[in-house]
Amino acid sequence: MNKELILGIFLGLIASFVGTYFYVSFFTDFNLIRDYKLLNFSGLLGKVITLGTILSVLTFIFFFYKKKDSIAKGILISVIALVILTFFV
């Protein structure tokens, strides 16, 4: 596989995690690491992951405009994988 594609997948997943962490830290009273089971039990984990993925979309747009198509494809793959994961959570 292309190294840039793998880098894009990695960047997409990291951006989603960072976006999710910042969303939970700044806009809720939960702690993502400590309250993971509580978020999952209350049905909020999928919504929180979806809101955290906004940072991945912004990363995708950045690399798309910089003409780094392989990295942008990797980010898109990670966003699609997170969408599928969100359906099951």
N, C-alpha and C positions, 0 to 999 in steps of 0.2 A: 504494500500500500504506500501511498504517497505520504511522506513525512509531514507535509503541510496539512494534509487532511486529518491525520492523527492529532497534530497540534491544535487544529480547529475544534475537534471533538473534545479534547482536554480543556481548551479555553472556554468552550460553551458550558461544560459541566461545572468548571470552577466559577464562571460568572454567575451561573444559576445558583450555586451554593452561596456565594457571597451576597447576591441579591436577596436570597431568602433569609440569610442571617441578618442583613441590615434591616429588612422589613420587619422581622420578628423583634429585633432589638429596639428599633426606634418607634414602631407604631403599635406594639402590643405589650402586654405585661408578661408575656411568656419568655422563657429562655429556650432557644431552639434545641440545644443539646440536652438540657435537663428535662424539658417538657415535651419531648418527641412523642412519647406514648400518649400523653394527654391530648396533644393536637391530633394524633391519629384516631384516638377513641372518640373525640368530639366531632370528627369529620371535617376538621379545618386544615389538615395537612395538605391535601390536594390543592386547596385554594391558596395556601401560603406558598407552595411550590410554584404554582402558576404565576403569582405576583412576583416572585423572585426571578422568574425567567425573563422578565422585562429587561433586566440587565444583559442577558444573553442576546436579546433582539437588538439592543443598542450596539453590542459588540459586533454582531452580524452586519449591521448597517455600516459601521466604521470600516470593517475590512472589505466590504463590498465596494465602497467608494474609493478605497485605496487600491483597488484592482487586485486584491489578493483572493482570487476566486476559490482556490483550494481550501484556504483557511475558512472562508465564508461557508463553503459546502460542509465542512466538518462541524461548524457551529450549528448549521441548519439540521444536520443529522442528530446532534445532541439535543436540540430543542424538540425534534420529533420523538426521540426516545423518551424525553421527559413528559411529553404529552401522553404517550402510551402508558408510561409509569403512573401518571396522575389518574388515568382511568381505573387502574387497579388498586389505588390507595384509597 
